[in-house]
Amino acid sequence: MSAETIEGQAVEEQSGSLWSGGKSPFKSSYGKLMMWYFLLSDAFTFAGFLIAYGTLRFSNVTWPVPDFVFSSFPFLEGTHYPLLFVSLMTFILLASSFTMIRAVQEGKEENKSGVVKWMIATIIGGAMFLGCQAWEWTTLIATEHMTVHTNPFGTHVESGVYLDDAHGHAYEAGAERESFEAGETYLIHKSHGEWINRRFEYTSGPAIGEVGQQSFGPKAFGALFFFITGFHGFHVLSGVIFLIIIAVNVASGLYVERRNGYEMVEKIGLYWHFVDLVWVFVFLVFYLL
């Protein structure tokens, strides 16, 4: 038999073994491959939302300053801690990624008790993040009165001086009036169901001496904030539910006989890491820009 014939048979056998349908692409199971496909499509969805936010953010002259909007902290009323609470939320979610990694590692070693322990820690982290997000939403809606169609936060485009005090009452004659600089943030207050829009007078720019009234900030801010952070929160909630179900299955010994390194734990781990990674981009776009 000639060398060419032997080589041809070898190529044919190799081709048949590769395309016979019995090989897993990239040495991954069907379930893991489908999870990667889902995460890729979900990444495009989040990318579209964040790009839309960025486009509107930089196409508006005035936009709420995150340091001013997100400066509250639980049980510390009247204090100003820019981005401290959302930083805590981010730390909690990233810490849950570490516990998820440990759960996957224990699964590789077929250690059922270790998998359960670290999955419970991950579930607690996810629940804490959801609790923090619920508090943030409650504060913005109930205290600051921000909704999907009303945004009380804004920034001044010109320098000026207020004609009314913080309660909406005109200053008395001779009283020192509060001034503001261009770019400073403001919050329109609501008292007894009524909005308090302070009147002001420009002291610089092309409208010197012109009397105006504070207007609401761009509607898109509230709508995009609640939609995108809510969409991410829905992913976290779904992840916590799946984590609970899989943790119960692990504890019951359902995956012991499979001897596949607790692949189901690894698949939900991929989803959880994706959710954490998306939050990093949400944090960057909403809270830092």
Order of alpha helices (4+ residues) and beta strands (2+ residues): alpha-alpha-alpha-alpha-alpha-beta-beta-beta-beta-beta-beta-beta-beta-alpha-alpha
